[in-house]
Amino acid sequence: MQKQRKKERERKMEDQQNWKGEEEEESEINELLCSIMEGYNDKLIPPLSQFSPSRQAAAAIVEEKGSSSRERGRAKEAKEVTESLKKERDRREKMAENYDLLQSMVPNLFPKATREMIVGETIAYIQSLEKEITRMEELKNSSESSKGKMHLYSNRNSSIDVTVSSNVVFFGIQSMVRPRLVTDIFMVLHKHKAEVLGANVAVNHRQLTLTVTAVVNGNRDRTIEKIKGDILIL
């Protein structure tokens, strides 16, 4: 019995100590809350978002922001590189198209010509065209400034009208149709080095009419006489 009573007394003393400990802990909590609430007019404690974060939390936020900024920077750089590569690819494709166009327009270029050859042949072709334009302008000016001289030559089968303006000669040829006649006439012009600028052929009731515009250089009158004589004996 004594042991049982002793245990009960010990249990009561332990309960009293626990109660005092809880009471002291509750008192400390109340004091802490009062110190927190001191200086505030509101009856409620403000939200935690209004309290300054700890140093570790602040460092974590700064590190997170820095990481996001670096990621955005890398993404921007990658986008700029991609756009630059696309522009360069488009430029190369456009340049290749221009070279193909030049190659199709300039004569005397084989299909596998290099770009250097294409550029060189293009320059030479443009220069030759400029010379031809200059020569044609000179012929035009000389034709306008000179009065044409007309001559008529004929035989039993053919007739030739010749109009001369400076070194440009207009041949009007009429003859009975026969095989190879036009070819033979052009062979005569080639023989006497007359540069043909244009020609027109018409046939009506077995009558051939051929008009030729040619440039005759050198001794013009003598060359015209030779051309006329050779055509009339065809």
Long-range contacts (C-beta under 8 A, 24 or more apart in sequence): 139-166, 139-167, 139-168, 139-215, 142-166, 142-167, 142-168, 143-168, 151-224, 151-228, 153-228, 153-232, 154-232, 155-232, 158-231, 158-232, 158-234, 160-228, 160-231, 160-232, 162-224, 162-228, 164-220, 164-224, 167-215, 167-216, 167-217, 167-220, 168-197, 168-213, 168-214, 168-215, 168-216, 169-194, 169-213, 169-214, 169-215, 169-216, 169-220, 169-224, 170-211, 170-212, 170-213, 171-210, 171-211, 171-212, 171-213, 171-214, 171-227, 171-231, 172-209, 172-210, 172-211, 173-208, 173-209, 173-210, 173-211, 173-212, 173-231, 174-207, 174-208, 174-209, 174-210, 175-207, 175-208, 175-210, 175-234, 176-206, 176-207, 176-208, 177-203, 177-206, 177-207, 177-208, 181-208, 181-234, 182-208, 182-210, 184-234, 185-210, 185-212, 185-231, 185-234, 188-227, 188-230, 188-231, 188-234, 189-214, 189-227, 191-230, 192-216, 192-223, 192-226, 192-227, 192-230, 193-217, 193-218, 193-223, 194-223, 194-227
